[in-house]
Amino acid sequence: MTTDRTSVFEHELRRLEERVDALVRVCDQLQDENKSLRQRQDVLTAERATLLQKNEQVRARVEAMIGRLKAMEQGS
């Protein structure tokens, strides 16, 4: 009877160990994925900042052109 209980206990312990190992693997995968996503987010944030800056420069140039065109109209 004691051997049966020990066997059942060892079996349950192995099952629990396997589940914990699987959970650790999932956690490792999620950490890697999270790191990758954060790096991607940093890249996209930097790209966005660059695009916003370029957009602002283009808008300033267009506004300057519009100002020159209006000045030319008034000068004619």
N, C-alpha and C positions, 0 to 999 in steps of 0.2 A: 504494500500500500504506500509506503514511504517512497519507494522507487517510482511509482506511478505519479505521485505528487511532484517529485523532483523533476521527472521527465516533462510533465505538463508545465511546470514552472520554467524550466529551461527553454521549452518550446515557446512559451509566451514571451520570455525574455529575449529570445532571438528575434521574434516577430517585432517586438518593440524596438530592438536595436536596428533592424532593417528599416523600420518606419522613420526612426530618428535620422539614420543615414540618408534616406531619401529626402527628408526635410532639409537636412544640411545641404545636400546637392541643389535643391530648389533655391534655397537662400543664396548660395554661391552664384547660381545662374542669374537670379534677380539682382544681386549686387553688381555683377558684370554688366547686365543690361542697363541698370540704373546709371552706372558710370558712363556707359556709351551714350545714353540719352542726354545726360548732362553735358558731355563734351559736344554733342551735336547741337544742343540748345545754345551753348556758348558760341559756336561757329555761326549759327543762324542769328543770334543777337548781334554779333559783330557785323555780319553782312547787312542786317537791317540798319544798323547805325551808319554804315557806309552809304547805303542807298538813300537814307534820309538826308545825309549831308550832300550827296550829289544832287538830289532833288531840290534842296534849298539853293544850291549854287545855280542850277538851271533856272529856277524860278527867278532868282535875282537877275540873271542875264536877260531873261525874257522881259521882265519889268523894265530893265534898262533900255532894251530895244524899243519897247512900247513908248517909253519916255522920249527917246530920240525921235521916233516917228511922229509923236505929237508935236514936238518942238519943230520938226521940219514942216509939218502942216501949218503951224502958226506962223512960221517964217515965210511961207509962200504968199 
